């Protein structure tokens, strides 16, 4: 389960006493900023490593979304087409903005989720938060993702431009500066609406399904007696299920995001009108173009994220805290 720091009062006298006793036995355990900075670092690393490592899959997925007529042979066929046409190096196009963007996004997403979840517990009290934990998971993840997307959007716009137009720039810095100088800073946020539409439901599904699957497992397995290796396996399995759910929920917006960042809009054309036009052109079936590659990608990276996140938290000593799962 995603852990969080003990509140000043959980709303339960028995639980408050247990928390105080635990704190007394572990005086060096991080709290406050020290704790949440560890959550943020663990989230930054797990997202950067997994998204960066899956850059080749993301390149093929984006090509399928942007040019389904050419790239119409599925994920494996898409790999072969990209390599045959542009060389193996093309599969790493956009690696820089991907790794940097998701480092920032992961810090805000995971650190923010832990912070907002704890604030919900503080405001509602432990018992109320536990009885309404699904709503707490949803609200905490949505708030965390909103702030994470503010950090991610400029780098995601640069990544998509590099993948869709390889000749546009040689890398992150040149691509970023070229968009800024030619189209203005506002161009980085032309896809902010679709990225919210994609990432917020994605993250809500991701954390809720992860929490629920892990909770179901730990009802049958005593977590206190589970080895570190088995906990990593449970995180992997729970994360895989969470990734599949998140991919299905967010696929239409992911396709629209790729389309809107492929090229700049026409003179006087607003973001809303562009989105409406793209949605009409795609239709429901078109919006799920590339879903096979994305299921593989998101399922794999989400499983990896929760496994890495859990292990890094242990290394950093950012474990324990108040959990609201029953």
N, C-alpha and C positions, 0 to 999 in steps of 0.2 A: 504493500500500500504506500501511497505517497505520504510521507510523514510531515508533521508540522510542529512548531514550537508550542509548549504549554502556555495557555493563556493565563492571565492574572487570576481569573475565576472561570471555571468551566460551567458553572451553574449547578454543579453537583458537589456537595460537601465531601462525599467519600472519594470522588475522583480528585478533588483539589488536594486532599490529604495525601493521596497516592502520588500525585505529581510533586508535591513538596518533599515527600520522602525520597523520591527518585532523584530530585535535584540535589538534595543534601548528600546523597551517596555518590553523585557524579558532579562535583563542583566545577570541574574543568569542561563540562559539556557546553558547546557554544550556544548562545542565545541571541536574540535580537538581530542586529546587523550582521554579526559574525555568522550566525546560523543561515540567514537568508542569502548572504553572499555566497555561501557554500552551495546552497540549492541552485543559485543562479549559475555558478561556475560549472556545476555538474550538468545542468541543463544545456549550457552553452557548448560544452564539449560533446555531449551525446548527440546533439542536433547537427553540429558542424561535421563530426566524423561520419555520421550515417548519411546525411544529405550529400556531403562531398564524395563519399565512397560510391554513391549511386548516381553520380553525374552522368556516366554513359547511358544508364537506363533513362534518365531524365531527358537527355539529348534525343534519344530515339522516340520517346513518348511525345515530346514537343514537336518533333518533325511530323509524326503521324497526325497530331492535332492540326497543325498548320497546313499540311499538304497531303491529305488522305488519298488523293488521286495517285500521287507518285509513290508514297509510302503505304502500300496497301497489302503488305505481305506479313502483317503481324509483327510482334516484337523481335523474334529471332531473324526474320527476313529483313526487318528494319535495320538491325545491326549490320547485316551483310551489305545492305544497300549503302549505308553511310560509309562503311569501310571501303567498299569498292569505288565509290564516287569521290570521296575526300580523304581517304586514308584513316588509319586507326587513331591518329592524333585528334581527329575531329570529335571523337567520343568524349574528350575532356574539355570541349568548348564550354565556357561558362563556369569552370571549376572555381576560379577566384571569387566571383560574386556569390556563388552558391555557398562556399565554405564560410566566407565572411558574413553574408547575410543571415545564415542560419545559426551562426555563433551568437550574433546579437539577438535574433529571434528566440533562440533556445533559452538564453538567460532570462529574458522577460517572461517567456511562456511558463517555464517550470518554476522559476523563482516567484513569479507573480501568482501562479496557481497556489503554491504553498502559502504565500502571504494572504491572499484573498480568502482562502479556505479558513485560515486561522482567524481572520477578522470576522467571518461569518459565525464561527464558533463563539468568539468573544461577544458578538452582538446578540446572538440567539440563545446562548447557553448550550452546554454540551448535550443535554437530553433532547432539546428541540432540534438542534443541528443533526444529531444522529438519527432521529426519527424522520427527518426531511433531508437526508444526506444526498439523494439524487439531485434535488434542487440546489443544494450547496455546491455539488460538483459542477453542475451546469453553469451556475452564476460565476463561480470562481474561475473556471476555464474561459468563459466568454470575456470577462474583464481582462484577464491576463493576455489573451490573444489580441484584444483590441490594441493594447499598448505595444505588444510584440510586433504587430503589423506596421505600426508607424516606423519602427526601426528597419523592418525587412523590405518595405515597398521599393525604395530607390534601388537597392541591390538586386531585387527580383526583376525589376524593369530592365536593368542593365543586362542581367543574365539572359532574359528572353530575347533581347535585341541581338546579343552576340550569337545565340543559338540559331535564331531565325535568319540572321544576316551575317554570316561568318566574315564577310569582307568589311563589315561596319567598323570594327576596331580590332586591335591585337590582344586586348585583355581588359581586366577590370578597370584600371585607372584611366586608360585611354578611352574606353567605352563610356565610363561615367562622365568624364570631362567633356566628351564630344556631345553627349545628350544635353548636358547642362549648358554648354555654350551655344548649341544650335537650336535647341527647343525650349530652354529655360527650365528652372527648377520644378515648375509645375508638371512637366512631362513625367517626372519620376512618380508622381501620384495620380497619373491618369488611370492607373489600374487599382487605385486604393479601394474603390467601391467593390469591384469584383474580388479583390484579394480578401476583403472583409467577408464578403458573401461566401467565399471559398473557405477561408481559414477558421472563421469563428464556428460554423457548424462542424467543420473538420475536427477542431480541437475539443469542442463539447462532446462529440461522439467518441473521440479518442480517449479522453480521461474518464468519462462515465463508463464506457464499456470495459476499459482496463480495470477500474475500481471494482466493478460488479463481478467480472470474471475472477479476479484475484480474491475477492471476498467469498465467492462460491467455493473456490479451491481451499481457502483457509478455514472454511467451516468443516471440511473433511480432513484437513491436515493441521496438526498443532504447529503454528508458526514458531513458537518458542523452541521447539525441538527440531525444526527444519534446518538442515545444513545450509551454509552459504551457497554452495553449488546448486542445491535444489531450489533455493529461493531465486537464483538467477534463471533457472529453467522455468519456474513459474512466471517470472517477469517476462521471459521470452514468449511463452504461450499466451499469456494475457495480452501482451502487446501485439501479437500477431492478430488475434481476434479484433482488438481495438483498431488496428490498421485497416483491416478489411472493411469494417463498418464506416470508418472515417473516409476511406476512398470512395465508397459508393455514395455517401451523403454529399461530398464536395466536388465530384467529377464535373458536373455542368459548369460550375463557376471556374474550375481550373481550365477548362477548354476556352471559356470566354476570356480569361486572363491572358492566355497565350495569344489569342487573336488580337486583343486590344493593344498589346505591347509589341506586336509584330511590326507595325508601322505607325507613324504619327497620323493623327486625324486630319481630315480636310479642313481648309480655312473656315473658321466660324463654327465648326462642328463640335458640340459639347460631348462630354463623357457619357451622359445619360442617353443621348440620341445614338451614340455609337454602340452602346450596350444593347439598346432596343433593336438596332439594325442587325447586330451580330446574332442576337437570340433568334430573330426571325429567320435569318439565313441558316442557322444550325438546325433548329428544331430539336425535339427531345432525343431522337436517335443520334443526330449529329453531335449533340452535347456530350454523348458518352463515347465518342471516338477516342480510341487509345485506352479504354478502360482495362484491358488485359494487362498492358504494360504497367498501368498505374496501380492495379491491385497488387501485382508482384512487388513494385517499388515501395508502395506505402506500407504493405504488410511487413515486408522485410525491414524497412527502416524504423517502423514503429516498434517492432519487436526488439530490434537492436537498441533503440533509444531507451526503453524502459529497463533493459538489462544493464546497459552501460550506466544509466542514471543511478540505479540502485547500487551498483558496485562502487561508483565514485563517491556516493554519499557515505558509504561505509568507510572508505579510505579517508575521507575528510572528517569523519566523526559526526556527520549531520544525520544521525539516525534517532529513532525513538520519537518522542513527542506524543501528542494526542491524536488518536485515530478515531473516526466516527463510524467505521464499519462495525456491524454487529456480528 
